Amino acid sequence: MAKPRWRDYRTLSGRRPVRDFLMAVPSADRAAVVAAMGDVAAHGLAAARHLRGDVWEVRADGDRIAYRVLFSAEGARSFIFLALHAFAKRTRRTPPDAIELAERRLADWRARGSG
């Protein structure tokens, strides 16, 4: 059985917002986020939190900030975890506008047949 792998959403112009966000995060915090994403790849959706519809959340704690990566399990057998949006969490609940942005990016990705 193939191991799931991560991909990141790309805009029509080729921008990679999740990658760009992670590259701006301090390296120790970036390592924590990548490790949390690795846990999801190793253990599947049981290691993530379902938010709404096809959107899931990876949680990672940095040195002083909590981070979230919103993603969707894509492909015939959900072997691709598509990172849609990443942000530093500042409130108790995941902001609804962050979930809506992830849903818009997912709809765009699917409409362009990027899967």
Contacts in CASP RR format, 6 or more apart in sequence:
PFRMAT RR
TARGET T0000
AUTHOR 0000-0000-0000
METHOD contacts of the structure
MODEL  1
MAKPRWRDYRTLSGRRPVRDFLMAVPSADRAAVVAAMGDVAAHGLAAARH
LRGDVWEVRADGDRIAYRVLFSAEGARSFIFLALHAFAKRTRRTPPDAIE
LAERRLADWRARGSG
2 77 0 8 1.000
2 79 0 8 1.000
3 41 0 8 1.000
3 42 0 8 1.000
3 79 0 8 1.000
4 40 0 8 1.000
4 41 0 8 1.000
4 44 0 8 1.000
4 73 0 8 1.000
4 78 0 8 1.000
4 79 0 8 1.000
4 80 0 8 1.000
4 81 0 8 1.000
5 41 0 8 1.000
5 79 0 8 1.000
5 80 0 8 1.000
5 81 0 8 1.000
6 37 0 8 1.000
6 38 0 8 1.000
6 41 0 8 1.000
6 71 0 8 1.000
6 80 0 8 1.000
6 81 0 8 1.000
6 82 0 8 1.000
6 83 0 8 1.000
7 80 0 8 1.000
7 81 0 8 1.000
7 82 0 8 1.000
7 83 0 8 1.000
8 16 0 8 1.000
8 17 0 8 1.000
8 18 0 8 1.000
8 19 0 8 1.000
8 82 0 8 1.000
8 83 0 8 1.000
9 16 0 8 1.000
9 17 0 8 1.000
9 18 0 8 1.000
9 82 0 8 1.000
9 83 0 8 1.000
9 84 0 8 1.000
9 85 0 8 1.000
9 105 0 8 1.000
9 106 0 8 1.000
9 108 0 8 1.000
9 109 0 8 1.000
10 16 0 8 1.000
10 114 0 8 1.000
11 17 0 8 1.000
11 108 0 8 1.000
12 108 0 8 1.000
12 112 0 8 1.000
17 85 0 8 1.000
17 86 0 8 1.000
18 69 0 8 1.000
18 83 0 8 1.000
18 84 0 8 1.000
18 85 0 8 1.000
18 86 0 8 1.000
21 86 0 8 1.000
21 87 0 8 1.000
22 30 0 8 1.000
22 33 0 8 1.000
22 34 0 8 1.000
22 86 0 8 1.000
23 30 0 8 1.000
25 33 0 8 1.000
25 67 0 8 1.000
25 88 0 8 1.000
26 63 0 8 1.000
28 62 0 8 1.000
28 63 0 8 1.000
29 60 0 8 1.000
29 62 0 8 1.000
29 63 0 8 1.000
29 65 0 8 1.000
29 67 0 8 1.000
32 60 0 8 1.000
32 61 0 8 1.000
32 62 0 8 1.000
32 67 0 8 1.000
33 58 0 8 1.000
33 60 0 8 1.000
33 62 0 8 1.000
33 67 0 8 1.000
33 69 0 8 1.000
33 86 0 8 1.000
35 60 0 8 1.000
36 58 0 8 1.000
36 59 0 8 1.000
36 60 0 8 1.000
36 69 0 8 1.000
37 58 0 8 1.000
37 60 0 8 1.000
37 69 0 8 1.000
37 81 0 8 1.000
37 83 0 8 1.000
39 47 0 8 1.000
39 58 0 8 1.000
40 47 0 8 1.000
40 48 0 8 1.000
40 58 0 8 1.000
40 71 0 8 1.000
40 81 0 8 1.000
41 81 0 8 1.000
45 56 0 8 1.000
45 73 0 8 1.000
45 78 0 8 1.000
47 58 0 8 1.000
48 56 0 8 1.000
48 57 0 8 1.000
48 58 0 8 1.000
48 71 0 8 1.000
49 56 0 8 1.000
49 57 0 8 1.000
49 59 0 8 1.000
50 56 0 8 1.000
50 57 0 8 1.000
51 57 0 8 1.000
51 70 0 8 1.000
51 94 0 8 1.000
51 99 0 8 1.000
52 99 0 8 1.000
52 103 0 8 1.000
53 103 0 8 1.000
54 72 0 8 1.000
54 73 0 8 1.000
54 103 0 8 1.000
54 106 0 8 1.000
55 70 0 8 1.000
55 71 0 8 1.000
55 72 0 8 1.000
55 84 0 8 1.000
55 99 0 8 1.000
55 102 0 8 1.000
55 103 0 8 1.000
55 106 0 8 1.000
56 70 0 8 1.000
56 71 0 8 1.000
56 72 0 8 1.000
56 73 0 8 1.000
57 68 0 8 1.000
57 69 0 8 1.000
57 70 0 8 1.000
57 71 0 8 1.000
57 94 0 8 1.000
58 68 0 8 1.000
58 69 0 8 1.000
58 71 0 8 1.000
59 66 0 8 1.000
59 67 0 8 1.000
59 68 0 8 1.000
60 66 0 8 1.000
60 67 0 8 1.000
60 68 0 8 1.000
60 69 0 8 1.000
61 67 0 8 1.000
65 88 0 8 1.000
65 89 0 8 1.000
66 88 0 8 1.000
66 89 0 8 1.000
67 86 0 8 1.000
67 87 0 8 1.000
67 88 0 8 1.000
67 89 0 8 1.000
68 86 0 8 1.000
68 87 0 8 1.000
68 89 0 8 1.000
68 94 0 8 1.000
68 98 0 8 1.000
69 83 0 8 1.000
69 85 0 8 1.000
69 86 0 8 1.000
70 83 0 8 1.000
70 84 0 8 1.000
70 85 0 8 1.000
70 86 0 8 1.000
70 94 0 8 1.000
70 98 0 8 1.000
70 99 0 8 1.000
70 102 0 8 1.000
71 81 0 8 1.000
71 82 0 8 1.000
71 83 0 8 1.000
71 84 0 8 1.000
71 102 0 8 1.000
72 81 0 8 1.000
72 82 0 8 1.000
72 84 0 8 1.000
72 102 0 8 1.000
72 106 0 8 1.000
73 80 0 8 1.000
73 81 0 8 1.000
73 82 0 8 1.000
74 80 0 8 1.000
74 81 0 8 1.000
74 82 0 8 1.000
74 109 0 8 1.000
74 115 0 8 1.000
75 115 0 8 1.000
80 115 0 8 1.000
82 106 0 8 1.000
82 109 0 8 1.000
84 101 0 8 1.000
84 102 0 8 1.000
84 105 0 8 1.000
84 106 0 8 1.000
84 109 0 8 1.000
85 98 0 8 1.000
85 101 0 8 1.000
85 102 0 8 1.000
85 105 0 8 1.000
87 98 0 8 1.000
109 115 0 8 1.000
END
